[in-house]
Amino acid sequence: MTPVDPAWSATQQEEWLRSLNRPMLRNITIHEVFPGHYLQYLHLRAAGGSLARRVYLSASFVEGWAHYCEQLAVETGLGAPAPEAEVAQLHDALLRDCRLLASIGLHAEGWPLERATRLFETEGRMDRLPAEREAIRGTFNPEYFCYTLGKLAL
């Protein structure tokens, strides 16, 4: 997670922090730690195999698994079940859907950055600063589209 940039305006700082509320942080923890990536990598290490197998992973499977775990945690009531946890999980799922669409738009359809930003604002229900940062990330991150694609494949 990127901390607040002191050079940002007060509005931008508020927008950024609003996107990192407690239910969203819970969802990030499920994705990154348990039962997401941490558990996945424990199983990978235990399975052994060649160095190539342990290093060259399918980004769609890795991110798809962690994305699926977010939904599974809500469905099974992992931790303290709460409506805000489900809303955070659904919002993150919507973000991943927007990433998939933005990736296709930016790289295959020649979208300008502003169009991708608007997608995150309107369809992803994001404030301007996080939407801009997501759109910019789509220009250089090769795993950007993998979350939804991998989850759908599972």
VEXPAZA-220304 format. One record per residue: residue in one letter; x negated, y negated, z of N, C-alpha, C in turn. Coordinates in steps of 0.05 Angstrom, whole numbers, padded with zeros to 5 digits, always signed. Each point is the difference from the previous one (the first is absolute). Layout:
N
aXYZXYZXYZ
...
This chain:
154
m-00017+00023+00000+00017-00023+00000-00018-00025+00000
t+00008-00018-00016-00015-00025-00002+00009-00020+00021
p-00018-00011+00016+00008-00020+00020+00008-00026-00013
v+00012-00017+00015+00008-00027-00009-00025-00015-00008
d+00001-00013-00023-00022-00017-00009+00004-00028+00011
p-00019-00010+00015+00003-00027+00012+00005-00022-00020
a-00008+00005-00025+00004-00020-00021+00029-00001-00010
w+00016+00020+00006+00028+00000-00008+00016-00021+00015
s+00020-00010-00013+00018-00019+00013+00016+00015+00022
a+00012-00016+00017+00016+00012+00022+00022+00018-00011
t+00012-00009-00022+00022+00016-00013-00011+00026-00010
q-00024+00000-00013-00012+00024-00010-00007+00019+00022
q-00011-00011+00022-00007+00017+00023+00025+00014+00011
e+00021-00015+00002+00026+00011+00011+00010+00021-00019
e-00001-00005-00026+00009+00021-00019-00016+00025+00002
w-00026-00003+00003-00017+00024+00002+00006+00016+00026
l+00002-00014+00022+00005+00013+00025+00028+00013+00001
r+00019-00013-00013+00027+00011-00001+00000+00028-00014
s-00018+00003-00018-00002+00026-00015-00014+00022+00017
l-00011-00008+00023-00014+00019+00017+00013+00002+00027
n+00027+00002+00000+00015+00002+00026-00004+00028+00012
r+00010+00004+00024-00005+00026+00014+00012+00024-00015
p+00024-00001-00010+00010+00024-00015-00017+00006-00025
m-00010-00021-00013-00017+00004-00023-00027+00012+00008
l-00011-00009+00023-00025+00011+00010+00004+00030+00008
r+00023+00007+00010+00006+00028+00007-00001+00016-00026
n+00013-00010-00021+00001+00014-00025-00028+00003-00012
i-00016-00021+00002-00028+00001-00010-00016+00022+00016
t+00005+00001+00026-00014+00020+00016+00008+00028-00008
i+00025+00005-00005+00009+00026-00009-00013+00007-00027
h-00002-00019-00017-00012+00004-00027-00030+00006+00002
e-00014-00016+00015-00029+00001+00001-00010+00022+00020
v+00014+00005+00021-00011+00017+00021+00016+00026+00003
f+00023-00001+00012+00014+00025+00005+00029-00003-00005
p+00011+00017-00017-00011+00024-00012-00011-00005-00028
g-00008-00024-00006-00010-00007-00027-00028+00008-00006
h-00017-00019-00007-00027+00006-00010-00017+00015+00019
y+00000-00007+00026-00017+00013+00019+00006+00031+00001
l+00025+00007+00002+00007+00028+00000-00008+00013-00026
q+00005-00013-00022-00007+00010-00026-00030+00006-00002
y-00016-00018+00009-00029+00004-00001-00010+00021+00019
l+00014+00003+00023-00007+00022+00018+00004+00027-00015
h+00022+00003-00013+00005+00025-00015-00020+00003-00023
l-00007-00021-00013-00019+00001-00022-00027+00010+00010
r-00009-00011+00023-00025+00009+00011+00001+00030+00008
a+00022+00008+00012+00003+00027+00009+00001+00020-00023
a+00010-00009-00023+00002+00017-00023-00027+00006-00013
g-00019-00018+00006-00027+00004-00012+00000-00003-00030
g-00015+00016-00013-00002-00002-00029-00024-00017-00008
s-00003-00004-00025-00023-00014-00011+00000-00030+00008
l-00023-00012-00002-00002-00029+00005+00018-00015-00020
a+00000+00008-00025+00016-00013-00020+00030+00001+00008
r+00009+00023+00010+00028+00002+00008+00007-00018+00023
r-00019-00004+00018+00005-00016+00023-00002-00030-00006
v-00015-00007-00021-00005-00028-00006+00020-00011-00021
y+00004+00016-00021+00017-00010-00022+00029+00010+00004
l+00015-00017+00012+00028+00006+00007+00019-00013-00020
s+00024+00011-00001+00021-00012-00016+00012-00023+00016
a-00003-00024-00010+00010-00024+00013+00031+00002+00003
s+00013+00011-00020+00029+00002+00001+00008+00019+00023
f-00014+00022+00003+00006+00018+00022-00006-00012+00027
v-00023-00012+00002-00009-00012+00026+00020-00021+00009
e+00006-00019-00018+00018-00022+00008+00029+00010+00000
g+00007+00018-00017+00027+00011+00000+00007+00014+00026
w-00020+00016+00010+00004+00014+00025+00005-00020+00023
a-00017-00020+00002+00002-00020+00022+00027-00015-00002
h+00007-00007-00025+00026-00014-00005+00023+00018+00008
y-00001+00025-00007+00021+00019+00008+00001+00003+00030
c-00022-00001+00014-00001+00002+00029+00015-00023+00013
e-00001-00023-00011+00015-00023+00010+00030+00006+00001
q+00010+00010-00021+00029+00007-00002+00006+00023+00019
l-00017+00020+00000+00004+00023+00018+00001-00008+00029
a-00017-00019+00008-00001-00009+00028+00027-00012+00008
v+00012-00015-00018+00026-00012+00006+00021+00021+00001
e+00000+00018-00020+00020+00021-00002+00000+00019+00024
t-00024+00006+00011-00002+00018+00022-00001-00014+00028
g+00000-00026+00000+00000-00015+00025-00026+00000+00014
l-00022+00002-00015-00027+00000+00013-00003-00026+00016
g-00010+00003+00024-00002-00023+00017+00028-00008+00011
a+00004-00025+00004+00026-00009+00009+00017-00009-00024
p+00020+00016-00007+00016-00008-00023+00014-00027+00004
a-00001-00016-00020+00012-00027+00002+00007-00010-00027
p+00022-00015-00002+00008-00010-00027-00022-00017-00013
e-00015-00015+00016-00021-00017-00012-00022+00016-00012
a-00005+00024+00011-00020+00018-00012+00009+00010-00027
e+00025+00006-00003+00010+00008-00026-00001-00023-00020
v+00007-00024+00009-00001-00023-00018-00029-00005-00010
a-00019+00003+00019-00028-00004-00008-00009+00021-00020
q+00008+00025+00005-00007+00022-00019+00012-00005-00027
l+00025-00008-00001+00014-00006-00026-00013-00024-00014
h-00008-00020+00016-00013-00023-00012-00027+00008-00013
d-00015+00016+00014-00025+00010-00011+00004+00017-00024
a+00021+00016+00000+00006+00016-00024+00007-00018-00024
l+00015-00021+00006+00006-00019-00021-00025-00014-00011
l-00018-00006+00018-00026-00012-00008-00015+00019-00019
r+00000+00026+00006-00015+00019-00017+00014+00003-00027
d+00027-00002+00000+00014+00000-00026-00007-00024-00017
c-00002-00023+00013-00008-00024-00014-00029+00002-00010
r-00017+00012+00015-00028+00004-00009+00000+00017-00026
l+00016+00021-00001+00000+00017-00024+00010-00017-00024
l+00021-00015+00004+00011-00016-00022-00020-00022-00008
a-00012-00013+00019-00019-00021-00006-00025+00011-00014
s-00009+00023+00008-00023+00012-00013+00005+00005-00030
i+00024+00011-00005+00007+00005-00028+00003-00027-00015
g+00013-00019+00013+00004-00026-00013-00026-00015-00005
l-00018-00001+00019-00025-00014-00002-00019+00013-00021
h-00001+00026+00000-00020+00014-00016+00010+00011-00027
a+00025+00005-00002+00011+00011-00025+00018-00020-00015
e+00011-00019+00014+00018-00018-00013-00009-00029-00001
g-00024-00005+00011-00012-00027-00002+00014-00021+00017
w+00011+00009+00023+00013-00020+00018-00021-00020+00010
p+00008-00025+00002-00016-00019+00014+00002+00005+00031
l-00020-00009+00014+00000+00004+00029+00025-00011+00014
e+00010-00022-00010+00024-00012+00012+00024+00018-00002
r+00003+00014-00022+00023+00018-00003-00002+00023+00021
a-00023+00011+00004-00004+00021+00020+00006-00012+00028
t-00010-00024+00005+00006-00013+00026+00030-00003+00005
r+00014-00009-00021+00029-00003+00003+00014+00027+00005
l-00011+00022-00012+00012+00026+00005-00002+00007+00030
f-00023-00005+00012-00003+00006+00028+00018-00018+00017
e+00003-00025-00008+00017-00018+00015+00030+00007-00002
t+00009+00005-00024+00029+00005-00004+00008+00029+00005
e-00014+00019-00011+00008+00028+00004-00012+00012+00025
g-00024-00009+00007-00014+00010+00024+00006-00015+00025
r+00015-00022-00002+00009-00017+00023-00024-00009+00016
m-00021-00010-00013-00024-00009+00013-00002-00030-00001
d-00013-00012+00020-00006-00028+00000-00021-00005-00022
r-00004-00025-00007-00017-00008-00022-00029+00010+00003
l-00013-00005+00022-00028+00007+00003-00005+00031-00002
p+00015+00016+00015-00004+00029-00003+00006+00009-00028
a+00020-00012-00013+00007+00008-00027-00023-00007-00020
e-00012-00023+00004-00023-00007-00017-00023+00019+00004
r-00005+00007+00024-00023+00018+00006+00005+00028-00011
e+00025+00009+00001+00007+00026-00012-00004-00001-00030
a+00009-00021-00012-00003-00003-00030-00029+00000-00008
i-00016-00015+00015-00029-00002-00006-00013+00028+00003
r+00008+00014+00022-00011+00027+00004+00006+00018-00023
g+00023-00004-00013+00007+00017-00023-00018-00004-00024
t-00016-00021+00000-00017-00005-00023-00026+00016+00002
f-00007+00010+00024-00026+00013+00003+00000+00026+00015
n+00021+00007+00014+00000+00025+00016+00011+00023-00016
p-00017+00020-00006+00009+00022-00017+00020+00019+00014
e+00002-00001+00026+00019+00017+00014+00027-00013+00006
y+00003-00024-00009+00023-00017+00006+00027+00013-00006
f+00002+00015-00021+00025+00012-00008+00005+00027+00011
c-00020+00012+00014+00001+00028+00007+00019+00007+00022
y+00007-00018+00017+00016+00006+00024+00027+00012-00008
t+00015-00014-00016+00027+00009-00008-00003+00024-00019
l-00018-00001-00018-00004+00022-00019-00006+00026+00015
g-00018-00001+00019-00007+00023+00016+00023+00010+00017
k+00014-00018+00013+00023+00008+00016+00021+00013-00017
l+00006-00010-00023+00019+00012-00018-00009+00028-00008
a-00026+00004-00004-00010+00026-00009+00002+00021+00023
l-00002-00010+00025+00003+00019+00022+00028+00010+00002
